[in-house]
Amino acid sequence: MLEVNYTNFCADIETYMDKTIDDSETVFITMENNKNVVMLSEEVYNNLIEGIK
């Protein structure tokens, strides 16, 4: 899992998206006030959803 703050993520969003898709990397994006976001590929997301069903 990669961790990056929002400002750096926005500055290099394409690189993080490529790592998420090509390397199945999860990206944890930290924001102010602890309102964080986790980015994962559609493939990983679909696998998680299938596991819930």
mmCIF file as gemmi writes it, N, C-alpha and C atoms, coordinates in Angstrom:
data_model
loop_
_atom_site.group_PDB
_atom_site.id
_atom_site.type_symbol
_atom_site.label_atom_id
_atom_site.label_alt_id
_atom_site.label_comp_id
_atom_site.label_asym_id
_atom_site.label_entity_id
_atom_site.label_seq_id
_atom_site.pdbx_PDB_ins_code
_atom_site.Cartn_x
_atom_site.Cartn_y
_atom_site.Cartn_z
_atom_site.occupancy
_atom_site.B_iso_or_equiv
_atom_site.pdbx_formal_charge
_atom_site.auth_seq_id
_atom_site.auth_asym_id
_atom_site.pdbx_PDB_model_num
ATOM 1 N N . MET Axp A 1 ? 0.839 -1.168 0 1 0 ? 1 A 1
ATOM 2 C CA . MET Axp A 1 ? 0 0 0 1 0 ? 1 A 1
ATOM 3 C C . MET Axp A 1 ? 0.888 1.236 0 1 0 ? 1 A 1
ATOM 4 N N . LEU Axp A 2 ? 0.549 2.17 -0.861 1 0 ? 2 A 1
ATOM 5 C CA . LEU Axp A 2 ? 1.24 3.45 -0.895 1 0 ? 2 A 1
ATOM 6 C C . LEU Axp A 2 ? 0.448 4.467 -0.087 1 0 ? 2 A 1
ATOM 7 N N . GLU Axp A 3 ? 1.146 5.358 0.586 1 0 ? 3 A 1
ATOM 8 C CA . GLU Axp A 3 ? 0.481 6.442 1.304 1 0 ? 3 A 1
ATOM 9 C C . GLU Axp A 3 ? 1.012 7.765 0.781 1 0 ? 3 A 1
ATOM 10 N N . VAL Axp A 4 ? 0.103 8.668 0.467 1 0 ? 4 A 1
ATOM 11 C CA . VAL Axp A 4 ? 0.486 9.965 -0.091 1 0 ? 4 A 1
ATOM 12 C C . VAL Axp A 4 ? -0.501 11.014 0.396 1 0 ? 4 A 1
ATOM 13 N N . ASN Axp A 5 ? -0.022 12.233 0.604 1 0 ? 5 A 1
ATOM 14 C CA . ASN Axp A 5 ? -0.962 13.274 0.992 1 0 ? 5 A 1
ATOM 15 C C . ASN Axp A 5 ? -1.662 13.818 -0.247 1 0 ? 5 A 1
ATOM 16 N N . TYR Axp A 6 ? -2.779 14.463 -0.018 1 0 ? 6 A 1
ATOM 17 C CA . TYR Axp A 6 ? -3.648 14.934 -1.096 1 0 ? 6 A 1
ATOM 18 C C . TYR Axp A 6 ? -2.912 15.839 -2.087 1 0 ? 6 A 1
ATOM 19 N N . THR Axp A 7 ? -2.112 16.758 -1.59 1 0 ? 7 A 1
ATOM 20 C CA . THR Axp A 7 ? -1.4 17.703 -2.455 1 0 ? 7 A 1
ATOM 21 C C . THR Axp A 7 ? -0.461 16.97 -3.4 1 0 ? 7 A 1
ATOM 22 N N . ASN Axp A 8 ? 0.326 16.037 -2.873 1 0 ? 8 A 1
ATOM 23 C CA . ASN Axp A 8 ? 1.254 15.279 -3.718 1 0 ? 8 A 1
ATOM 24 C C . ASN Axp A 8 ? 0.511 14.353 -4.674 1 0 ? 8 A 1
ATOM 25 N N . PHE Axp A 9 ? -0.589 13.785 -4.208 1 0 ? 9 A 1
ATOM 26 C CA . PHE Axp A 9 ? -1.402 12.932 -5.069 1 0 ? 9 A 1
ATOM 27 C C . PHE Axp A 9 ? -1.899 13.711 -6.286 1 0 ? 9 A 1
ATOM 28 N N . CYS Axp A 10 ? -2.442 14.89 -6.04 1 0 ? 10 A 1
ATOM 29 C CA . CYS Axp A 10 ? -2.973 15.707 -7.142 1 0 ? 10 A 1
ATOM 30 C C . CYS Axp A 10 ? -1.878 16.134 -8.11 1 0 ? 10 A 1
ATOM 31 N N . ALA Axp A 11 ? -0.697 16.379 -7.587 1 0 ? 11 A 1
ATOM 32 C CA . ALA Axp A 11 ? 0.411 16.815 -8.43 1 0 ? 11 A 1
ATOM 33 C C . ALA Axp A 11 ? 0.893 15.708 -9.361 1 0 ? 11 A 1
ATOM 34 N N . ASP Axp A 12 ? 0.644 14.452 -8.984 1 0 ? 12 A 1
ATOM 35 C CA . ASP Axp A 12 ? 1.15 13.324 -9.772 1 0 ? 12 A 1
ATOM 36 C C . ASP Axp A 12 ? 0.081 12.231 -9.891 1 0 ? 12 A 1
ATOM 37 N N . ILE Axp A 13 ? -1.143 12.634 -10.109 1 0 ? 13 A 1
ATOM 38 C CA . ILE Axp A 13 ? -2.277 11.705 -10.105 1 0 ? 13 A 1
ATOM 39 C C . ILE Axp A 13 ? -2.133 10.588 -11.138 1 0 ? 13 A 1
ATOM 40 N N . GLU Axp A 14 ? -1.619 10.908 -12.305 1 0 ? 14 A 1
ATOM 41 C CA . GLU Axp A 14 ? -1.503 9.885 -13.347 1 0 ? 14 A 1
ATOM 42 C C . GLU Axp A 14 ? -0.576 8.75 -12.922 1 0 ? 14 A 1
ATOM 43 N N . THR Axp A 15 ? 0.518 9.083 -12.273 1 0 ? 15 A 1
ATOM 44 C CA . THR Axp A 15 ? 1.449 8.055 -11.801 1 0 ? 15 A 1
ATOM 45 C C . THR Axp A 15 ? 0.776 7.142 -10.785 1 0 ? 15 A 1
ATOM 46 N N . TYR Axp A 16 ? 0.032 7.731 -9.843 1 0 ? 16 A 1
ATOM 47 C CA . TYR Axp A 16 ? -0.649 6.923 -8.832 1 0 ? 16 A 1
ATOM 48 C C . TYR Axp A 16 ? -1.752 6.062 -9.45 1 0 ? 16 A 1
ATOM 49 N N . MET Axp A 17 ? -2.436 6.596 -10.436 1 0 ? 17 A 1
ATOM 50 C CA . MET Axp A 17 ? -3.466 5.809 -11.113 1 0 ? 17 A 1
ATOM 51 C C . MET Axp A 17 ? -2.832 4.643 -11.87 1 0 ? 17 A 1
ATOM 52 N N . ASP Axp A 18 ? -1.716 4.896 -12.539 1 0 ? 18 A 1
ATOM 53 C CA . ASP Axp A 18 ? -1.013 3.823 -13.26 1 0 ? 18 A 1
ATOM 54 C C . ASP Axp A 18 ? -0.555 2.727 -12.302 1 0 ? 18 A 1
ATOM 55 N N . LYS Axp A 19 ? -0.002 3.108 -11.143 1 0 ? 19 A 1
ATOM 56 C CA . LYS Axp A 19 ? 0.442 2.115 -10.164 1 0 ? 19 A 1
ATOM 57 C C . LYS Axp A 19 ? -0.741 1.31 -9.64 1 0 ? 19 A 1
ATOM 58 N N . THR Axp A 20 ? -1.868 1.977 -9.47 1 0 ? 20 A 1
ATOM 59 C CA . THR Axp A 20 ? -3.065 1.301 -8.98 1 0 ? 20 A 1
ATOM 60 C C . THR Axp A 20 ? -3.559 0.277 -9.985 1 0 ? 20 A 1
ATOM 61 N N . ILE Axp A 21 ? -3.583 0.646 -11.248 1 0 ? 21 A 1
ATOM 62 C CA . ILE Axp A 21 ? -4.089 -0.237 -12.292 1 0 ? 21 A 1
ATOM 63 C C . ILE Axp A 21 ? -3.054 -1.297 -12.679 1 0 ? 21 A 1
ATOM 64 N N . ASP Axp A 22 ? -1.849 -0.871 -12.998 1 0 ? 22 A 1
ATOM 65 C CA . ASP Axp A 22 ? -0.837 -1.786 -13.532 1 0 ? 22 A 1
ATOM 66 C C . ASP Axp A 22 ? -0.239 -2.73 -12.488 1 0 ? 22 A 1
ATOM 67 N N . ASP Axp A 23 ? -0.093 -2.241 -11.253 1 0 ? 23 A 1
ATOM 68 C CA . ASP Axp A 23 ? 0.574 -3.018 -10.204 1 0 ? 23 A 1
ATOM 69 C C . ASP Axp A 23 ? -0.38 -3.497 -9.117 1 0 ? 23 A 1
ATOM 70 N N . SER Axp A 24 ? -1.678 -3.281 -9.301 1 0 ? 24 A 1
ATOM 71 C CA . SER Axp A 24 ? -2.688 -3.606 -8.284 1 0 ? 24 A 1
ATOM 72 C C . SER Axp A 24 ? -2.336 -3.003 -6.929 1 0 ? 24 A 1
ATOM 73 N N . GLU Axp A 25 ? -1.755 -1.816 -6.979 1 0 ? 25 A 1
ATOM 74 C CA . GLU Axp A 25 ? -1.337 -1.114 -5.765 1 0 ? 25 A 1
ATOM 75 C C . GLU Axp A 25 ? -2.526 -0.359 -5.178 1 0 ? 25 A 1
ATOM 76 N N . THR Axp A 26 ? -2.675 -0.398 -3.876 1 0 ? 26 A 1
ATOM 77 C CA . THR Axp A 26 ? -3.681 0.394 -3.186 1 0 ? 26 A 1
ATOM 78 C C . THR Axp A 26 ? -3.021 1.689 -2.748 1 0 ? 26 A 1
ATOM 79 N N . VAL Axp A 27 ? -3.715 2.812 -2.954 1 0 ? 27 A 1
ATOM 80 C CA . VAL Axp A 27 ? -3.161 4.109 -2.584 1 0 ? 27 A 1
ATOM 81 C C . VAL Axp A 27 ? -4.036 4.713 -1.488 1 0 ? 27 A 1
ATOM 82 N N . PHE Axp A 28 ? -3.413 5.014 -0.361 1 0 ? 28 A 1
ATOM 83 C CA . PHE Axp A 28 ? -4.081 5.641 0.769 1 0 ? 28 A 1
ATOM 84 C C . PHE Axp A 28 ? -3.764 7.123 0.695 1 0 ? 28 A 1
ATOM 85 N N . ILE Axp A 29 ? -4.793 7.947 0.468 1 0 ? 29 A 1
ATOM 86 C CA . ILE Axp A 29 ? -4.613 9.384 0.28 1 0 ? 29 A 1
ATOM 87 C C . ILE Axp A 29 ? -5.048 10.084 1.563 1 0 ? 29 A 1
ATOM 88 N N . THR Axp A 30 ? -4.088 10.74 2.205 1 0 ? 30 A 1
ATOM 89 C CA . THR Axp A 30 ? -4.387 11.421 3.456 1 0 ? 30 A 1
ATOM 90 C C . THR Axp A 30 ? -4.817 12.858 3.169 1 0 ? 30 A 1
ATOM 91 N N . MET Axp A 31 ? -5.818 13.29 3.937 1 0 ? 31 A 1
ATOM 92 C CA . MET Axp A 31 ? -6.344 14.642 3.786 1 0 ? 31 A 1
ATOM 93 C C . MET Axp A 31 ? -6.441 15.286 5.164 1 0 ? 31 A 1
ATOM 94 N N . GLU Axp A 32 ? -6.708 16.577 5.167 1 0 ? 32 A 1
ATOM 95 C CA . GLU Axp A 32 ? -6.867 17.283 6.433 1 0 ? 32 A 1
ATOM 96 C C . GLU Axp A 32 ? -8.074 16.735 7.188 1 0 ? 32 A 1
ATOM 97 N N . ASN Axp A 33 ? -8.078 16.914 8.475 1 0 ? 33 A 1
ATOM 98 C CA . ASN Axp A 33 ? -9.185 16.494 9.338 1 0 ? 33 A 1
ATOM 99 C C . ASN Axp A 33 ? -9.428 14.986 9.305 1 0 ? 33 A 1
ATOM 100 N N . ASN Axp A 34 ? -8.401 14.211 8.951 1 0 ? 34 A 1
ATOM 101 C CA . ASN Axp A 34 ? -8.515 12.746 8.919 1 0 ? 34 A 1
ATOM 102 C C . ASN Axp A 34 ? -9.645 12.241 8.041 1 0 ? 34 A 1
ATOM 103 N N . LYS Axp A 35 ? -9.961 12.971 6.995 1 0 ? 35 A 1
ATOM 104 C CA . LYS Axp A 35 ? -10.941 12.515 6 1 0 ? 35 A 1
ATOM 105 C C . LYS Axp A 35 ? -10.135 11.939 4.845 1 0 ? 35 A 1
ATOM 106 N N . ASN Axp A 36 ? -9.801 10.674 4.975 1 0 ? 36 A 1
ATOM 107 C CA . ASN Axp A 36 ? -8.891 10.022 4.034 1 0 ? 36 A 1
ATOM 108 C C . ASN Axp A 36 ? -9.647 9.204 3.003 1 0 ? 36 A 1
ATOM 109 N N . VAL Axp A 37 ? -8.935 8.865 1.943 1 0 ? 37 A 1
ATOM 110 C CA . VAL Axp A 37 ? -9.52 8.127 0.827 1 0 ? 37 A 1
ATOM 111 C C . VAL Axp A 37 ? -8.588 6.978 0.469 1 0 ? 37 A 1
ATOM 112 N N . VAL Axp A 38 ? -9.175 5.845 0.074 1 0 ? 38 A 1
ATOM 113 C CA . VAL Axp A 38 ? -8.395 4.718 -0.419 1 0 ? 38 A 1
ATOM 114 C C . VAL Axp A 38 ? -8.753 4.519 -1.887 1 0 ? 38 A 1
ATOM 115 N N . MET Axp A 39 ? -7.738 4.474 -2.741 1 0 ? 39 A 1
ATOM 116 C CA . MET Axp A 39 ? -7.959 4.249 -4.169 1 0 ? 39 A 1
ATOM 117 C C . MET Axp A 39 ? -7.454 2.857 -4.518 1 0 ? 39 A 1
ATOM 118 N N . LEU Axp A 40 ? -8.32 2.105 -5.217 1 0 ? 40 A 1
ATOM 119 C CA . LEU Axp A 40 ? -7.926 0.793 -5.693 1 0 ? 40 A 1
ATOM 120 C C . LEU Axp A 40 ? -8.475 0.581 -7.096 1 0 ? 40 A 1
ATOM 121 N N . SER Axp A 41 ? -7.919 -0.371 -7.781 1 0 ? 41 A 1
ATOM 122 C CA . SER Axp A 41 ? -8.318 -0.614 -9.163 1 0 ? 41 A 1
ATOM 123 C C . SER Axp A 41 ? -9.724 -1.195 -9.233 1 0 ? 41 A 1
ATOM 124 N N . GLU Axp A 42 ? -10.333 -1.077 -10.397 1 0 ? 42 A 1
ATOM 125 C CA . GLU Axp A 42 ? -11.661 -1.656 -10.611 1 0 ? 42 A 1
ATOM 126 C C . GLU Axp A 42 ? -11.616 -3.166 -10.415 1 0 ? 42 A 1
ATOM 127 N N . GLU Axp A 43 ? -10.553 -3.789 -10.863 1 0 ? 43 A 1
ATOM 128 C CA . GLU Axp A 43 ? -10.42 -5.244 -10.721 1 0 ? 43 A 1
ATOM 129 C C . GLU Axp A 43 ? -10.412 -5.65 -9.245 1 0 ? 43 A 1
ATOM 130 N N . VAL Axp A 44 ? -9.625 -4.95 -8.44 1 0 ? 44 A 1
ATOM 131 C CA . VAL Axp A 44 ? -9.572 -5.251 -7.011 1 0 ? 44 A 1
ATOM 132 C C . VAL Axp A 44 ? -10.925 -4.967 -6.366 1 0 ? 44 A 1
ATOM 133 N N . TYR Axp A 45 ? -11.533 -3.856 -6.726 1 0 ? 45 A 1
ATOM 134 C CA . TYR Axp A 45 ? -12.858 -3.504 -6.2 1 0 ? 45 A 1
ATOM 135 C C . TYR Axp A 45 ? -13.875 -4.604 -6.521 1 0 ? 45 A 1
ATOM 136 N N . ASN Axp A 46 ? -13.913 -5.021 -7.784 1 0 ? 46 A 1
ATOM 137 C CA . ASN Axp A 46 ? -14.863 -6.067 -8.195 1 0 ? 46 A 1
ATOM 138 C C . ASN Axp A 46 ? -14.634 -7.365 -7.417 1 0 ? 46 A 1
ATOM 139 N N . ASN Axp A 47 ? -13.38 -7.726 -7.184 1 0 ? 47 A 1
ATOM 140 C CA . ASN Axp A 47 ? -13.076 -8.923 -6.401 1 0 ? 47 A 1
ATOM 141 C C . ASN Axp A 47 ? -13.574 -8.787 -4.963 1 0 ? 47 A 1
ATOM 142 N N . LEU Axp A 48 ? -13.426 -7.595 -4.392 1 0 ? 48 A 1
ATOM 143 C CA . LEU Axp A 48 ? -13.929 -7.372 -3.04 1 0 ? 48 A 1
ATOM 144 C C . LEU Axp A 48 ? -15.444 -7.491 -2.984 1 0 ? 48 A 1
ATOM 145 N N . ILE Axp A 49 ? -16.119 -6.909 -3.961 1 0 ? 49 A 1
ATOM 146 C CA . ILE Axp A 49 ? -17.58 -6.953 -4.002 1 0 ? 49 A 1
ATOM 147 C C . ILE Axp A 49 ? -18.068 -8.386 -4.192 1 0 ? 49 A 1
ATOM 148 N N . GLU Axp A 50 ? -17.407 -9.139 -5.06 1 0 ? 50 A 1
ATOM 149 C CA . GLU Axp A 50 ? -17.791 -10.53 -5.281 1 0 ? 50 A 1
ATOM 150 C C . GLU Axp A 50 ? -17.63 -11.34 -3.995 1 0 ? 50 A 1
ATOM 151 N N . GLY Axp A 51 ? -16.611 -11.023 -3.205 1 0 ? 51 A 1
ATOM 152 C CA . GLY Axp A 51 ? -16.392 -11.739 -1.956 1 0 ? 51 A 1
ATOM 153 C C . GLY Axp A 51 ? -17.473 -11.464 -0.934 1 0 ? 51 A 1
ATOM 154 N N . ILE Axp A 52 ? -18.15 -10.333 -1.056 1 0 ? 52 A 1
ATOM 155 C CA . ILE Axp A 52 ? -19.215 -9.953 -0.124 1 0 ? 52 A 1
ATOM 156 C C . ILE Axp A 52 ? -20.517 -10.644 -0.49 1 0 ? 52 A 1
ATOM 157 N N . LYS Axp A 53 ? -20.741 -10.881 -1.761 1 0 ? 53 A 1
ATOM 158 C CA . LYS Axp A 53 ? -22.018 -11.465 -2.23 1 0 ? 53 A 1
ATOM 159 C C . LYS Axp A 53 ? -22.15 -12.91 -1.839 1 0 ? 53 A 1
